[in-house]
Amino acid sequence: MGALESLANDLQREGVTLVVARLRTRMRDEFEASGLTERIGVDRFFSSVGHAVTVCSGAPPPAVPALP
C-alpha cells in the first residue's frame, strides 16, 4: 500500500486526479484499512472502467432507448 500512497501523493502534487475502477472487495477492505479510500476520495471509486471514463471526461452518460 505504501507505493499507492506515494503515487496518490505524487499525482495530487502534479494536479492529476487518481481514480480506481473494478476494485475487488478484499482490496477495497485494504484501501479502507490503510486510509487510501479517504485519501483518494470515495467519489473516485467506480464499478467499471467505462463509468470512470464517462465521469472523468465530463461526457454525458449514454442515452437509454425508450421502451415502446
N, C-alpha and C positions, 0 to 999 in steps of 0.2 A: 504494500500500500504506500510505502514511502515514495516510490517512483511516481505514482499517480498524484500524490500530494505535491510533489515537486513540479510535475508537469502542470497541474492546475495553477500553482503559484506563478510559474513562468508565463503561462498563457494569459493570465489576468494582467500581469505587468505589461504585456505586449498589446493588451486590448482585445484579445481573442476570447470568444465565448466557447467554453467546453460544454459539449452535450454528450449524453450517453444514451444509447439505444440498445434494446434487446438484452438488458442485464438480467441474468438468471437470479432466482430467489436467493440462493446461497451467497452469491456475490453482493446482492443488494443488502443482505444482512451484514456483510463485512464492511460495505460502504457506510452503513448506518453506524456500526460499532466504532469505526475509525473517525467518524465525523465528516467523511468526504461528501455524504449526501447533502449535509447542511452547507458545507464549504462550496460545493458546485452549485447548489440550489435545486430544490425539489422540482421546480418547474423546468429543469433542464434534463429530465429523465423521460424517455419515450419508449413506448412498447414496440415501435417499429422504426426502421431507418427512414422509410417513406414519410412517416408522420414528423419525424425530427427535421427532415429536409424541408417539408412544407412549412412548418412553423418557423424555422430559422430563415427561410428565404423570403418570408412575408407573403408568399403566394396564397391566394385563397384556396381552400380545400376543393377537391374535385366535386363537380356537381353530381348529385344523385338523381337519376332519372325518376320522374314522377310515375307512380303506378297508374295503369289505365283505369 
